[in-house]
Amino acid sequence: MALEKAQRLIDLATYVASRRQGVTIEDIQSRYGSSKRTAQRLLHTLEVQFPDAECEFDEHGRKRWKLRTGALRDLLTLSSDELAALDLSIATLKRNAQDVEAAQLETLREKIIALVPRDRISRIETDHEALLEAQGLAARPGPSARLPPHIASAISTALKASQRLKIVYLSRGATRATARVVEPYGVLIGARRYLVAKAVSDPEGPLRHYVAENIMGAELTGEIFVRDGEFNIDAHAQKAFGMFQNETEIEEIVWKFSRSAADHARSFVFHPAQVLEDQPDGSLIVRFRAAGHLEMCWHLYTWGDKVEVLAPKSLRKMVHRYRRSDFAALP
């Protein structure tokens, strides 16, 4: 078996073994960008080379392949690139004031190292150190307030247990913090971290965003609540361009980037559900649905006069006076 095919087979086996519920043919197609026929051949090879591989039907009648992790124990190892990427991720989390997540990733790193035979670790240490010396993190302006570990821990426990949380929160413009009980649904992480929760005092009201660094205290109440089964944090996040959520402001957004900025704009993900449309004159139109006009204005300003808002009219009016032509570079 050629080396490339062997590496691909091990990668496939690792992928299958890491999925507790197993994988479908569609999963394989998505992961490798292959046709259905190629995915079938890959899974057949998996069954031949790994006798522990199992195939069964799920409740929807779809075939799922599973593999016990023991079958891979002597085939997997850690590469210098993977270890360097892990260290870079830890450093990035620390730079972004996500100390709790950084500590958890460091613990995971220690567990991985402990499971890898010492002779294999020694062989990658030199390359790993060289990669680390060649990598750096650029300074990123903006807020980076740190969330105290005990508050982060209380939020994490409340999310895992669907438990109401009592927080002491300093609202914007308020002179003192006040206590309130909330039902936490998730955490959004961007330039700042926001706790997404429903106020118990307003059960019919919308989900609210609480700036994490403005939470002065947090403690578990011991009260369990029933989460909305249809809530999805990713779908919720996609309602906004940034962090601001306003159901009445959600509408189709249409931006047109000039020919000179089109290639640069094409490399950006302005929104997960964006649609890009190349125009005959070389310009680029970007469409998506979201709220957060003010946050859009902050970003659009950095493009100067290289972008034009086609819709909605309210956003077009907000940015029209601030489309500068004297910016020397694009974002």
Disulfide bonds with the S-S distance in Angstrom:
none
